[in-house]
Amino acid sequence: MPTDLYDYIGTIKYPLKLPTLKYFYRMIISSVHQLHQLGIMHRDIKSSNYLMSPTYEILLSDMGLATTLLKRTTPLTIDFGSK
């Protein structure tokens, strides 16, 4: 059994079915969303940082580069072109 998503991807011998892809995608996006809801930015998202359980649950790990998100009180604007 692969221990992370990177290893799992390396063992796939056939295209995954759409329901399986949706299941994995939902867990990956959910993990990032949960961190952002807590005001945390991971900053090192890659397949080897997603651990895979024997029941194929995907968990985001390696929070070594994580930082807190800044709360903006004014919108970020950028001027383009010449004045």
C-alpha positions in Angstrom: 0.0 0.0 0.0 1.4 3.4 -1.0 1.9 5.8 1.9 1.4 9.1 0.0 -0.3 10.3 -3.1 3.0 10.5 -5.0 3.7 6.8 -4.5 0.0 5.9 -5.3 0.2 7.8 -8.6 3.3 5.8 -9.4 1.5 2.5 -8.9 -1.5 3.2 -11.1 -1.5 0.9 -14.1 -4.8 2.0 -15.7 -6.8 5.3 -15.9 -8.8 6.0 -12.7 -12.6 6.1 -13.0 -14.3 9.5 -12.6 -15.9 8.7 -9.2 -12.5 7.8 -7.8 -11.0 11.0 -9.2 -13.8 13.1 -7.7 -13.3 11.4 -4.4 -9.6 12.2 -4.3 -10.1 15.7 -5.6 -12.8 16.5 -3.0 -10.4 15.4 -0.2 -7.5 17.4 -1.6 -9.6 20.6 -2.1 -11.3 20.1 1.3 -7.9 19.9 3.1 -6.8 23.2 1.7 -10.2 24.9 2.3 -10.1 23.8 6.0 -6.7 25.3 6.5 -7.7 28.6 4.8 -10.9 28.7 7.0 -8.5 28.5 10.0 -6.3 31.3 8.5 -3.4 29.0 7.6 -1.6 28.9 4.2 0.3 25.6 3.6 2.9 26.9 1.0 4.2 23.4 0.1 1.4 21.6 -1.5 2.6 18.6 -3.6 1.6 15.0 -4.0 4.2 13.7 -1.6 2.8 15.9 1.2 -0.6 14.1 0.9 -0.6 11.0 3.0 -2.9 8.1 2.0 -4.5 5.8 4.6 -5.2 2.1 3.9 -8.8 3.2 3.4 -7.7 5.7 0.7 -8.3 8.8 2.8 -6.0 11.6 1.8 -4.5 13.8 4.5 -2.4 16.9 4.0 0.9 16.8 6.0 4.2 18.6 6.4 3.2 22.0 7.8 6.8 23.1 8.1 6.4 26.1 5.6 2.8 27.0 6.8 2.1 30.5 7.7 -1.0 32.6 8.8 -3.0 34.4 6.2 -3.1 38.2 6.4 -6.5 39.8 6.8 -6.9 42.7 4.4 -9.1 45.6 5.4 -8.9 47.2 1.9 -9.1 45.5 -1.5 -5.9 44.9 -3.3 -5.8 47.0 -6.5 -3.3 47.2 -9.3 -3.2 49.9 -12.0 -2.4 48.7 -15.5 -1.3 50.7 -18.5 0.0 54.3 -18.8 -1.5 57.4 -17.3 
